[in-house]
Amino acid sequence: LARNRTHVIRSQREPWGVTTPAKPLSDNDLSSLFVGNAICWATIRMFRTIHRCRIPWVVENPGTSLLWHIPFFVNLARHPTVQSVTIDQCSYGRKWRKITRLLFGNVDACDLECFSIRYCSGKGLCFWSQKPHVQLTGSGADGKPMTLHAQKFPTGLCRDIARVLLADTIHRRTC
């Protein structure tokens, strides 16, 4: 979605790529669409198999991602064994909010309790740090884009995701 700030190549109505762009798509735009769509189709094929085999899984993307408008993921989110969780990464100690959606399948809803208080209700200031959120625009002090800094997931979030995905395996070993 951030890419649309300079040139719209996808939209909520056309998440696979706009059919009538405002200006012709460059070779870079076409390449980006082709690669992104190929990765998405591979992901869809993989998740169809994983879900059918009843293996626990998770899909992660920013809360505003156009992935959530792809019909496969819209329908998958409605499946009875699938649950959606939205968290703010500031609740895991990050300086930015970065709203993140996690779509879990074939897991026990009770195991998702660890995500129940992971949103920021602060107005103006972060609920967790009581400081303003760092905006993920521009470059950091090191010259790298701020979005690059936010790509790395907080360790606590990784642990919570792993616990949910492995809960059934861990439970069977301790019983």
Buried (B, 14 or more C-beta within 10 A) or exposed (E): BEEEEEBBBBBEEBBBBBEEBEEEBEEEBEEBBEEBBEEBEEBBEEBEEBBEEEEBBBBBBBBEBBBBBBEBBEEBBEEEEBBBBEBBBBBBEBBBBBBBBBBBBBBBEEBBEBBEEBBBEBEEEBBBBEEEBBEBEEEEEEEEBBBEBBEEBBEBBEEBBEEBBBBBEEEEEEE
